[in-house]
Amino acid sequence: MKAQIFVTLKKSVLDPQGSTIERSLKQMGYDDVDSVRIGKFIELEINGDDKEKIQTEIDEMCKKLFVNPNIEEYRFELL
């Protein structure tokens, strides 16, 4: 099974990297861009068929390793 994990900064956290990219895009003529937020994408291949167990394990991985809960939030999909 494949898992895709999306990690983003919480809305209340400033994103200086996103702001820099937003300004650069506007300077390049992409005036329709309203906002840019930068995040992380993690893809895992996981053995097993127990979807509930896999979801629990991915949730644990995110909380223990992939995400800083003070400034980031996450969601994941199983494919």
Secondary structure as GFF3:
##gff-version 3
##sequence-region A 1 79
A	DSSP	beta_strand	2	9	.	.	.	ID=ss1
A	DSSP	alpha_helix	16	27	.	.	.	ID=ss2
A	DSSP	beta_strand	39	45	.	.	.	ID=ss3
A	DSSP	alpha_helix	51	61	.	.	.	ID=ss4
A	DSSP	pi_helix	62	66	.	.	.	ID=ss5
A	DSSP	beta_strand	72	78	.	.	.	ID=ss6
###
